[in-house]
Amino acid sequence: MQQSNRNLLEMKHISSIPSTTNKSLFGFICKISTSSPVTYHNFNDKRSCHIPVQIAVTNDDILHRRNCIVTIHFLDSSVIRKQTVDSETTNVSEFLPQNITLAPSSYVHSSLVSQPVIVANRSRMHAMIAFGCTQIFDIRLSVYCPSIYDIARFQAIGLFDGDGTEVPIYLPPTYVTVIDQRV
């Protein structure tokens, strides 16, 4: 069986695989998981390598116990642009999501600059999450060459009942290494 197919089957065992988790100050816990941090794929046999990803968002609004609507957008190349950040004497040019503004002392991660193309099978997802509940979003990312990929290329927003303010949900950086089996 091909490794990429095996990765899809292993997705059922996702809870036993270490993942990256973040607890937000706004009452959200976000966890990004994949079946394996390393994927082997033969790009001669099949041009694209599929990486199954799960994003779990928990509504942990203990203070108000409100329901919320969570929307997740995949940040593909059409929403990533070149942005210049001015810090007193230094100009830093990097690829960043359009909605990110950096403080002068911010560190700009270089993987966003040279990372090869990633395509998601779903570009936008949303769900109502009751207080104390978790919603799992299943996404399949496709890549076309071996590399180290930051698979947390999503923007997540929460909107609590009775509140018109959108709350950003931080998705922690999560990396997958894709290795060509021919090497």
TORMARZA-339791 format. One record per residue: residue in three letters; residue number from 0; x, y, z of N, C-alpha, C in turn. Coordinates in Angstrom, 3 decimals. Example, Ala and Ser with C-alpha at 12.3 -4.5 7.8 and 13.67 -1.06 7.14 Angstrom:
BEGIN
kolkol, dovo, n_c1, n_c2, n_c3, ca_c1, ca_c2, ca_c3, c_c1, c_c2, c_c3
ala, 0, 13.190, -5.690, 7.800, 12.300, -4.500, 7.800, 13.200, -3.300, 7.800
ser, 1, 12.850, -2.250, 7.080, 13.670, -1.060, 7.140, 12.900, 0.030, 7.870
This chain:
BEGIN
kolkol, dovo, n_c1, n_c2, n_c3, ca_c1, ca_c2, ca_c3, c_c1, c_c2, c_c3
met, 0, 0.858, -1.182, 0.000, 0.000, 0.000, 0.000, 0.897, 1.235, 0.000
gln, 1, 0.526, 2.233, -0.738, 1.317, 3.457, -0.802, 1.290, 4.164, 0.540
gln, 2, 2.406, 4.854, 0.828, 2.518, 5.557, 2.110, 1.436, 6.607, 2.289
ser, 3, 1.086, 7.331, 1.218, 0.069, 8.372, 1.364, -1.285, 7.770, 1.724
asn, 4, -1.615, 6.588, 1.183, -2.862, 5.920, 1.563, -2.801, 5.439, 3.002
arg, 5, -1.637, 4.956, 3.414, -1.469, 4.508, 4.788, -1.662, 5.675, 5.750
asn, 6, -1.188, 6.855, 5.371, -1.382, 8.038, 6.218, -2.859, 8.328, 6.430
leu, 7, -3.672, 8.147, 5.382, -5.106, 8.379, 5.525, -5.729, 7.380, 6.487
leu, 8, -5.288, 6.115, 6.421, -5.821, 5.104, 7.332, -5.396, 5.358, 8.768
glu, 9, -4.185, 5.863, 8.949, -3.693, 6.131, 10.291, -4.392, 7.310, 10.941
met, 10, -5.144, 8.074, 10.175, -5.828, 9.245, 10.716, -6.792, 8.849, 11.826
lys, 11, -7.284, 7.608, 11.799, -8.203, 7.139, 12.828, -7.526, 7.096, 14.191
his, 12, -6.214, 6.987, 14.203, -5.462, 6.917, 15.448, -4.892, 8.275, 15.833
ile, 13, -5.531, 9.316, 15.405, -5.011, 10.678, 15.563, -4.815, 11.066, 17.019
ser, 14, -5.660, 10.550, 17.910, -5.565, 10.968, 19.306, -4.281, 10.477, 19.963
ser, 15, -3.649, 9.440, 19.406, -2.420, 8.939, 20.004, -1.174, 9.637, 19.472
ile, 16, -1.323, 10.458, 18.444, -0.192, 11.165, 17.850, -0.034, 12.520, 18.538
pro, 17, 1.205, 12.879, 18.893, 1.408, 14.212, 19.475, 0.966, 15.293, 18.498
ser, 18, 0.445, 16.362, 19.034, -0.008, 17.460, 18.192, 0.335, 18.773, 18.859
thr, 19, 0.036, 19.840, 18.151, 0.297, 21.171, 18.672, -1.009, 21.747, 19.182
thr, 20, -0.993, 22.243, 20.412, -2.205, 22.769, 21.034, -1.955, 24.183, 21.511
asn, 21, -3.008, 24.995, 21.468, -2.918, 26.343, 21.999, -4.220, 26.686, 22.693
lys, 22, -4.118, 27.257, 23.892, -5.300, 27.739, 24.599, -5.327, 29.248, 24.440
ser, 23, -6.413, 29.747, 23.860, -6.557, 31.169, 23.586, -7.019, 31.917, 24.823
leu, 24, -6.674, 33.186, 24.887, -7.147, 34.040, 25.966, -8.642, 34.308, 25.843
phe, 25, -9.229, 34.060, 24.671, -10.626, 34.381, 24.420, -11.557, 33.190, 24.590
gly, 26, -11.130, 32.115, 25.203, -12.017, 30.990, 25.449, -12.003, 29.916, 24.389
phe, 27, -10.924, 29.788, 23.647, -10.816, 28.733, 22.652, -9.558, 27.919, 22.904
ile, 28, -9.663, 26.624, 22.699, -8.497, 25.751, 22.698, -8.413, 25.186, 21.286
cys, 29, -7.261, 25.350, 20.658, -7.089, 24.914, 19.278, -5.967, 23.890, 19.210
lys, 30, -6.223, 22.806, 18.494, -5.248, 21.728, 18.348, -5.182, 21.345, 16.872
ile, 31, -3.975, 21.248, 16.337, -3.782, 20.832, 14.949, -3.049, 19.501, 14.966
ser, 32, -3.596, 18.521, 14.257, -3.018, 17.180, 14.246, -2.905, 16.658, 12.827
thr, 33, -1.947, 15.784, 12.644, -1.809, 15.041, 11.401, -1.393, 13.626, 11.777
ser, 34, -1.535, 12.715, 10.849, -1.269, 11.316, 11.167, 0.196, 11.048, 11.482
ser, 35, 1.082, 11.850, 10.923, 2.507, 11.652, 11.155, 3.250, 12.951, 10.856
pro, 36, 4.288, 13.263, 11.622, 5.062, 14.467, 11.320, 5.964, 14.303, 10.092
val, 37, 6.140, 13.053, 9.636, 6.957, 12.781, 8.450, 6.134, 11.915, 7.498
thr, 38, 6.096, 12.314, 6.230, 5.377, 11.566, 5.203, 6.351, 11.234, 4.086
tyr, 39, 6.343, 9.962, 3.672, 7.154, 9.519, 2.543, 6.237, 9.363, 1.339
his, 40, 6.682, 9.901, 0.202, 5.849, 9.866, -0.995, 6.746, 9.744, -2.222
asn, 41, 6.316, 8.946, -3.199, 7.048, 8.807, -4.450, 6.401, 9.724, -5.483
phe, 42, 7.053, 10.835, -5.757, 6.499, 11.821, -6.681, 6.571, 11.358, -8.135
asn, 43, 7.335, 10.288, -8.428, 7.320, 9.712, -9.776, 6.014, 8.975, -10.032
asp, 44, 5.515, 8.273, -9.008, 4.276, 7.507, -9.149, 3.036, 8.388, -9.133
lys, 45, 3.032, 9.360, -8.259, 1.867, 10.232, -8.116, 2.360, 11.646, -7.877
arg, 46, 1.878, 12.571, -8.685, 2.365, 13.957, -8.644, 2.095, 14.650, -7.316
ser, 47, 0.931, 14.400, -6.724, 0.586, 15.100, -5.485, 0.618, 14.155, -4.288
cys, 48, 1.016, 14.713, -3.175, 1.044, 13.997, -1.901, -0.036, 14.611, -1.016
his, 49, -0.899, 13.773, -0.466, -2.004, 14.258, 0.356, -1.666, 14.112, 1.837
ile, 50, -1.903, 15.182, 2.573, -1.628, 15.215, 4.009, -2.952, 15.462, 4.734
pro, 51, -3.477, 14.448, 5.437, -4.712, 14.666, 6.190, -4.423, 15.470, 7.457
val, 52, -5.240, 16.495, 7.692, -5.048, 17.381, 8.842, -6.371, 17.504, 9.586
gln, 53, -6.283, 17.518, 10.904, -7.458, 17.792, 11.727, -7.188, 19.036, 12.554
ile, 54, -8.149, 19.951, 12.530, -8.098, 21.126, 13.396, -9.247, 20.975, 14.381
ala, 55, -8.912, 20.851, 15.660, -9.926, 20.712, 16.707, -10.015, 22.031, 17.463
val, 56, -11.215, 22.594, 17.520, -11.442, 23.849, 18.235, -12.443, 23.568, 19.348
thr, 57, -12.044, 23.886, 20.584, -12.905, 23.703, 21.749, -13.361, 25.063, 22.251
asn, 58, -14.655, 25.185, 22.506, -15.227, 26.397, 23.082, -15.062, 26.292, 24.594
asp, 59, -14.126, 27.048, 25.128, -13.800, 27.010, 26.553, -14.095, 28.364, 27.203
asp, 60, -15.229, 28.954, 26.841, -15.628, 30.266, 27.360, -16.211, 30.108, 28.770
ile, 61, -15.358, 29.811, 29.731, -15.782, 29.519, 31.102, -16.495, 30.702, 31.740
leu, 62, -16.047, 31.901, 31.463, -16.613, 33.086, 32.099, -18.087, 33.305, 31.741
his, 63, -18.435, 33.174, 30.446, -19.801, 33.484, 30.010, -20.602, 32.267, 29.548
arg, 64, -19.932, 31.137, 29.284, -20.589, 29.891, 28.851, -21.481, 30.096, 27.622
arg, 65, -20.953, 30.823, 26.623, -21.715, 31.120, 25.412, -21.388, 30.134, 24.296
asn, 66, -22.340, 29.951, 23.398, -22.085, 29.230, 22.161, -21.339, 30.163, 21.221
cys, 67, -20.703, 29.598, 20.215, -19.992, 30.443, 19.258, -20.041, 29.826, 17.871
ile, 68, -19.844, 30.675, 16.887, -19.685, 30.224, 15.506, -18.213, 30.408, 15.166
val, 69, -17.591, 29.336, 14.705, -16.176, 29.376, 14.328, -16.080, 29.229, 12.817
thr, 70, -15.303, 30.103, 12.206, -15.047, 30.047, 10.768, -13.548, 29.899, 10.560
ile, 71, -13.183, 28.953, 9.701, -11.770, 28.709, 9.390, -11.582, 28.879, 7.890
his, 72, -10.609, 29.714, 7.516, -10.260, 29.961, 6.113, -8.852, 29.431, 5.867
phe, 73, -8.670, 28.750, 4.739, -7.336, 28.337, 4.327, -6.668, 29.518, 3.644
leu, 74, -5.448, 29.834, 4.046, -4.710, 30.961, 3.463, -3.855, 30.447, 2.307
asp, 75, -4.427, 30.447, 1.122, -3.682, 29.990, -0.046, -2.911, 31.148, -0.665
ser, 76, -2.306, 30.894, -1.795, -1.446, 31.908, -2.406, -2.207, 33.158, -2.828
ser, 77, -3.529, 33.072, -2.988, -4.278, 34.263, -3.393, -4.472, 35.245, -2.246
val, 78, -4.324, 34.781, -0.989, -4.465, 35.703, 0.138, -3.141, 35.967, 0.839
ile, 79, -2.072, 35.409, 0.310, -0.754, 35.695, 0.861, -0.059, 36.638, -0.104
arg, 80, 0.475, 37.691, 0.393, 1.109, 38.681, -0.476, 2.418, 39.148, 0.146
lys, 81, 3.177, 39.851, -0.638, 4.424, 40.416, -0.136, 4.093, 41.666, 0.665
gln, 82, 4.618, 41.733, 1.859, 4.333, 42.864, 2.736, 5.653, 43.364, 3.297
thr, 83, 5.796, 44.655, 3.365, 7.005, 45.241, 3.921, 6.720, 45.711, 5.328
val, 84, 7.629, 45.363, 6.217, 7.496, 45.764, 7.608, 8.625, 46.734, 7.904
asp, 85, 8.271, 47.938, 8.317, 9.278, 48.927, 8.659, 9.540, 48.881, 10.154
ser, 86, 10.779, 48.686, 10.486, 11.161, 48.843, 11.880, 12.284, 49.862, 11.859
glu, 87, 12.255, 50.765, 12.718, 13.027, 52.004, 12.728, 14.101, 52.115, 11.656
thr, 88, 15.050, 51.195, 11.595, 16.095, 51.330, 10.582, 16.145, 50.144, 9.630
thr, 89, 15.272, 49.164, 9.808, 15.345, 47.949, 9.008, 14.044, 47.716, 8.265
asn, 90, 14.143, 47.336, 7.003, 12.972, 46.910, 6.240, 13.047, 45.402, 6.080
val, 91, 11.956, 44.723, 6.393, 11.902, 43.272, 6.258, 10.783, 42.948, 5.288
ser, 92, 11.096, 42.247, 4.199, 10.064, 41.848, 3.242, 9.863, 40.348, 3.355
glu, 93, 8.661, 39.937, 3.615, 8.325, 38.523, 3.766, 6.918, 38.288, 3.233
phe, 94, 6.568, 37.029, 3.021, 5.198, 36.676, 2.673, 4.434, 36.485, 3.962
leu, 95, 3.326, 37.192, 4.083, 2.524, 37.116, 5.291, 1.051, 37.132, 4.931
pro, 96, 0.200, 36.518, 5.784, -1.231, 36.680, 5.565, -1.585, 38.160, 5.596
gln, 97, -2.553, 38.560, 4.813, -2.898, 39.968, 4.680, -3.336, 40.599, 5.983
asn, 98, -3.917, 39.826, 6.875, -4.471, 40.415, 8.085, -3.453, 40.556, 9.208
ile, 99, -2.215, 40.147, 8.995, -1.216, 40.220, 10.053, -0.456, 41.533, 9.957
thr, 100, -0.375, 42.238, 11.067, 0.487, 43.412, 11.154, 1.501, 43.123, 12.240
leu, 101, 2.731, 43.376, 11.948, 3.796, 43.030, 12.868, 4.286, 44.243, 13.640
ala, 102, 4.604, 43.997, 14.893, 5.253, 45.023, 15.699, 6.703, 45.106, 15.254
pro, 103, 7.375, 46.237, 15.492, 8.758, 46.377, 15.049, 9.682, 45.276, 15.564
ser, 104, 9.384, 44.707, 16.714, 10.269, 43.686, 17.267, 9.850, 42.276, 16.879
ser, 105, 8.834, 42.125, 16.020, 8.322, 40.807, 15.673, 9.321, 40.029, 14.836
tyr, 106, 9.328, 38.729, 15.054, 10.148, 37.824, 14.270, 9.318, 37.341, 13.092
val, 107, 9.849, 37.424, 11.896, 9.138, 36.986, 10.705, 9.695, 35.636, 10.306
his, 108, 8.826, 34.635, 10.251, 9.259, 33.269, 9.975, 9.569, 33.098, 8.497
ser, 109, 10.749, 32.613, 8.182, 11.189, 32.539, 6.795, 10.511, 31.430, 6.005
ser, 110, 9.880, 30.431, 6.658, 9.259, 29.355, 5.891, 8.100, 29.864, 5.045
leu, 111, 7.500, 30.983, 5.427, 6.418, 31.534, 4.632, 6.932, 32.142, 3.336
val, 112, 8.207, 32.453, 3.285, 8.781, 33.067, 2.098, 8.999, 32.037, 1.002
ser, 113, 9.602, 30.922, 1.336, 10.030, 29.987, 0.313, 9.246, 28.683, 0.307
gln, 114, 8.181, 28.597, 1.068, 7.424, 27.355, 1.133, 6.722, 27.086, -0.190
pro, 115, 6.859, 25.861, -0.724, 6.171, 25.514, -1.969, 4.645, 25.538, -1.798
val, 116, 3.960, 25.396, -2.907, 2.500, 25.490, -2.942, 1.844, 24.383, -2.115
ile, 117, 0.828, 24.790, -1.359, -0.037, 23.857, -0.636, -1.463, 24.147, -1.101
val, 118, -2.215, 23.094, -1.398, -3.605, 23.244, -1.818, -4.478, 22.474, -0.833
ala, 119, -5.572, 23.088, -0.404, -6.504, 22.434, 0.521, -7.759, 22.005, -0.226
asn, 120, -8.339, 20.878, 0.194, -9.576, 20.428, -0.438, -10.786, 21.243, 0.024
arg, 121, -10.624, 22.020, 1.089, -11.687, 22.899, 1.584, -11.057, 24.241, 1.909
ser, 122, -11.607, 25.316, 1.345, -11.012, 26.628, 1.598, -11.692, 27.378, 2.735
arg, 123, -12.939, 26.992, 3.064, -13.667, 27.683, 4.131, -14.556, 26.683, 4.846
met, 124, -14.519, 26.707, 6.165, -15.338, 25.824, 6.986, -15.909, 26.629, 8.138
his, 125, -17.094, 26.283, 8.574, -17.641, 26.941, 9.755, -18.539, 25.965, 10.511
ala, 126, -18.699, 26.224, 11.807, -19.530, 25.368, 12.652, -19.948, 26.133, 13.894
met, 127, -21.115, 25.769, 14.424, -21.580, 26.278, 15.714, -21.018, 25.334, 16.773
ile, 128, -20.359, 25.908, 17.786, -19.775, 25.097, 18.853, -20.388, 25.537, 20.176
ala, 129, -21.056, 24.616, 20.842, -21.650, 24.906, 22.148, -20.541, 24.992, 23.194
phe, 130, -20.823, 25.680, 24.301, -19.841, 25.795, 25.372, -19.423, 24.395, 25.829
gly, 131, -18.122, 24.203, 25.986, -17.578, 22.937, 26.462, -17.436, 21.870, 25.401
cys, 132, -17.854, 22.161, 24.185, -17.796, 21.172, 23.107, -16.618, 21.446, 22.174
thr, 133, -16.277, 20.416, 21.415, -15.174, 20.501, 20.458, -15.684, 20.170, 19.071
gln, 134, -15.277, 20.956, 18.098, -15.582, 20.689, 16.690, -14.278, 20.318, 15.998
ile, 135, -14.304, 19.222, 15.246, -13.122, 18.794, 14.501, -13.364, 19.066, 13.020
phe, 136, -12.446, 19.811, 12.431, -12.486, 20.126, 11.005, -11.459, 19.235, 10.312
asp, 137, -11.903, 18.429, 9.351, -11.011, 17.551, 8.592, -10.682, 18.210, 7.263
ile, 138, -9.393, 18.324, 6.990, -8.918, 18.957, 5.766, -7.869, 18.045, 5.145
arg, 139, -7.817, 18.011, 3.829, -6.751, 17.289, 3.140, -5.926, 18.307, 2.375
leu, 140, -4.664, 18.416, 2.746, -3.740, 19.303, 2.046, -2.998, 18.494, 0.989
ser, 141, -2.746, 19.110, -0.154, -1.980, 18.469, -1.220, -0.729, 19.289, -1.475
val, 142, 0.394, 18.580, -1.584, 1.671, 19.223, -1.887, 2.277, 18.519, -3.094
tyr, 143, 3.202, 19.199, -3.768, 3.698, 18.703, -5.040, 5.208, 18.519, -5.100
cys, 144, 5.872, 18.706, -3.981, 7.311, 18.465, -3.937, 7.729, 18.223, -2.489
pro, 145, 8.861, 17.551, -2.296, 9.335, 17.319, -0.931, 9.766, 18.631, -0.285
ser, 146, 9.441, 18.781, 0.982, 9.802, 19.992, 1.713, 9.332, 19.846, 3.153
ile, 147, 9.599, 20.864, 3.944, 9.029, 20.977, 5.281, 7.923, 22.014, 5.174
tyr, 148, 6.716, 21.625, 5.540, 5.545, 22.479, 5.370, 4.973, 22.903, 6.714
asp, 149, 4.630, 24.182, 6.812, 3.863, 24.669, 7.956, 2.405, 24.469, 7.570
ile, 150, 1.756, 23.484, 8.191, 0.388, 23.145, 7.804, -0.658, 23.978, 8.539
ala, 151, -0.225, 24.931, 9.347, -1.161, 25.800, 10.069, -1.437, 27.066, 9.268
arg, 152, -1.674, 26.917, 7.982, -1.916, 28.063, 7.093, -3.400, 28.394, 7.046
phe, 153, -3.965, 28.594, 8.213, -5.390, 28.867, 8.331, -5.604, 30.113, 9.170
gln, 154, -6.713, 30.772, 8.922, -7.145, 31.885, 9.756, -8.446, 31.427, 10.399
ala, 155, -8.511, 31.488, 11.729, -9.708, 31.066, 12.452, -10.282, 32.250, 13.219
ile, 156, -11.592, 32.388, 13.144, -12.310, 33.484, 13.797, -13.481, 32.889, 14.573
gly, 157, -13.695, 33.389, 15.789, -14.842, 32.975, 16.588, -15.778, 34.147, 16.817
leu, 158, -17.066, 33.868, 16.814, -18.080, 34.885, 17.073, -19.041, 34.318, 18.113
phe, 159, -18.981, 34.867, 19.340, -19.818, 34.370, 20.431, -21.238, 34.904, 20.319
asp, 160, -22.205, 34.114, 20.804, -23.603, 34.554, 20.858, -23.710, 35.846, 21.653
gly, 161, -24.490, 36.787, 21.142, -24.725, 38.039, 21.839, -23.586, 39.030, 21.767
asp, 162, -22.586, 38.737, 20.960, -21.434, 39.629, 20.840, -21.110, 39.774, 19.356
gly, 163, -21.069, 40.982, 18.857, -20.802, 41.220, 17.443, -19.335, 41.304, 17.091
thr, 164, -18.459, 41.083, 18.073, -17.023, 41.209, 17.834, -16.426, 39.861, 17.448
glu, 165, -15.735, 39.836, 16.302, -15.033, 38.620, 15.892, -13.752, 38.483, 16.698
val, 166, -13.518, 37.284, 17.205, -12.354, 37.008, 18.037, -11.394, 36.124, 17.250
pro, 167, -10.131, 36.540, 17.094, -9.169, 35.682, 16.392, -8.826, 34.463, 17.240
ile, 168, -8.687, 33.330, 16.581, -8.281, 32.096, 17.249, -6.883, 31.768, 16.753
tyr, 169, -5.958, 31.679, 17.668, -4.565, 31.407, 17.305, -4.396, 29.933, 16.969
leu, 170, -3.858, 29.657, 15.792, -3.515, 28.298, 15.403, -2.007, 28.154, 15.511
pro, 171, -1.546, 27.255, 16.357, -0.105, 27.121, 16.572, 0.600, 26.583, 15.326
pro, 172, 1.835, 27.026, 15.082, 2.591, 26.491, 13.944, 2.741, 24.978, 14.097
thr, 173, 2.490, 24.261, 13.026, 2.583, 22.807, 13.032, 3.260, 22.400, 11.729
tyr, 174, 4.259, 21.559, 11.824, 5.074, 21.243, 10.653, 4.979, 19.773, 10.273
val, 175, 5.028, 19.534, 8.957, 5.082, 18.191, 8.402, 6.226, 18.169, 7.401
thr, 176, 7.016, 17.126, 7.460, 8.106, 16.938, 6.506, 7.667, 15.916, 5.468
val, 177, 7.756, 16.282, 4.198, 7.441, 15.366, 3.105, 8.761, 14.993, 2.445
ile, 178, 9.041, 13.692, 2.435, 10.300, 13.172, 1.892, 9.991, 12.346, 0.649
asp, 179, 10.748, 12.593, -0.411, 10.579, 11.835, -1.647, 11.220, 10.465, -1.467
gln, 180, 10.471, 9.404, -1.726, 10.982, 8.041, -1.558, 12.067, 7.693, -2.564
arg, 181, 12.178, 8.455, -3.632, 13.194, 8.159, -4.646, 14.597, 8.451, -4.143
val, 182, 14.697, 9.279, -3.128, 16.018, 9.701, -2.651, 16.553, 8.713, -1.651
